[in-house]
């Protein structure tokens, strides 16, 4: 792990699905700005496990965004490896 990963402050629950992860990031951003209404508050609790303070919401949002970025970077790397492997196969034939 690098220094940045060690400093992640993550919520008790991290959504498993991309859509839910993005929704959690959005709701955490809203929480940073203001108190959420009951329905939205319940949705955020369902996604991340608890209702954070504004400061904690900010930290969790940053950490979840890093996870999304890392996931995108890994997918790009995988695509490069697959593309490179496919090109090598074509060259060998």
N, C-alpha and C positions, 0 to 999 in steps of 0.2 A: 504494500500500500504506500502511496505517496503521501506527502504531508497534507495535501488538500483533502484527500479522502479521510484521513484521520480526524479532520476537523469538522466533518459533517455532523450536523445536529438533526437527527431524523425523528419523525413522529413515531408513536408507538406502533402504528400500522402503516405499511406502504402499499398502496393499491397495486394489484398484479396486472391489471389491464391498462394499456396505453391511454385509452379514452378516460378512464377513471383517474389515472395519474395526472393527466392534463386538467381534468376538472378540479382535482384537489389543489393543484397549483393556482388555478384561477380563484378558487374560493379562499385560499390562504391569502392571496393578494387582496381580495375584498376585505378579509378580516383585518389585514394590516391597516386598512383605511378606516374601518368602522366596526361597530358591533353588528353581527348578522341577525336577521330576523329568524324566528323559531324554525321554520321549514328549512332554510338554508343552513342554519346552525346544526340541525340534526343531520343533514346531508354531509356536512364537513366532518362531524363526529363519526359518522358511518365510514367515511373514506379514510380518515387518519387516526381514529381511535379516541380522540378527545378534543375539546374546544380550547385552543391555545390563547395565550395572551397575545397582544399585538406584536410584541417583540419576538416571541417564540414563533408566531406565524411567519414572520419575516425570515427567520433562520430556517424554518422548515421549507419554506418556498424556495429559498436559494439552494438548499440541499437536494430537493426533488428535481429542480431544474438541472442540477449537475448530473443526476442519474439519467435524465432524459438525454442530455448531451452525450454522456458516455455511451448510452445505448445507440444513439445515432452514429457515433464514431465507430463503434464496433460493427455496425451493419455496413458502413462504408468500407471498412477494412475487409470484411468478409466478401463483399462484392468485388473488391480489387483482387483478392486471392482467387475467387472463382473465375473471374475474367482472365487473370493471368494463367490459371491452370487450363482453361478452355483454349486460349491462344497457343499454349505449349502443345496441347493435344493436336491442334490443327497443323502445327509446324512439324510434328513427328510423323504425320500421315503422308 
